[in-house]
Amino acid sequence: MHRLIYSFAALLLTVQPSAGGDFPVTVTSCGREVTFEAPPARAVAHGSNLVEIMLALGLEDRMLGYSGRIERVEAATDLFPAAATLRPLQRGYPTLEMLLEEGTDFYFSGWSYGMRVGGEVTPDSLGRYGIAVYELSESCIRLGQRNRPGFDYLFRDLENLAATFGVPERARALIADYRARLDRVGTRIAATTNRPRIFIYDSGDKVPITAGGYSMPQAIIDAAGGRNIAADIESSWVRIDWETVAERDPQAVVIVDYGEVTAEEKIAFMKEHPAFAHIAAIRDVRFLVLGYDDLTPGPRNILAVERLADFLHGG
């Protein structure tokens, strides 16, 4: 493991908030050990699901703002009113220039969640300027780390971020609530032997994108009492072919609602395609629409389990 130590004193443009917890704090991010001498004060998160993780921990006062799709963060106010107070910094992936100009001291992102392998913005490139990076645990597979994600990934990210910002008690409270809700679902479906086959339909008409066995939806489907038809694919979000989908005959389709193509259009495409007529989910009209933030790592994953379990096994 690489050990990186960040001291923020020379970089902070605002008064350093008082630190809770014990510092220095060391956390592990995709195999790197990152040590913080004090909590960050000018953080940037990329994407609505990572922003929601920060907001669930009550860290909006430590954030400069965010990068990524503005409309998704604006929509987060249904659960996190503080999202309305955050400043959009860049619509797409952030540039190194923007992060430096804003005086960023911490970047919460992931591989394919605000960073690309070999890209301009990476832990190494930002580290040269004293900007610490914490990587979303699910995204570490893009670096070749083959560990199936479960809710322990989400809980680890919450614990590590809370420790980094000196508020470990906030993560403990959230995780206790999430575990209790997952346990209630598990108890309710424990007696059922029916585990319906599920296809996650993200996007694409000629070649669909779905969730493989190393994606957060795998953990959600498992917890809700279903079977992911792409569980054997050792990746996270992947392209497969429609022939494989048809052969594996999903009994339910979960539509990821985001982007320019609406959920209704995705459903219509599958229902109207003659090659899919024999698929059980199409024949029985078994579609569940969930949002991007329900299915990418974040606080809404627990709600996604509850909704999927209700859909598959009855409320």
Disulfide bonds with the S-S distance in Angstrom:
Cys30-Cys140 1.99
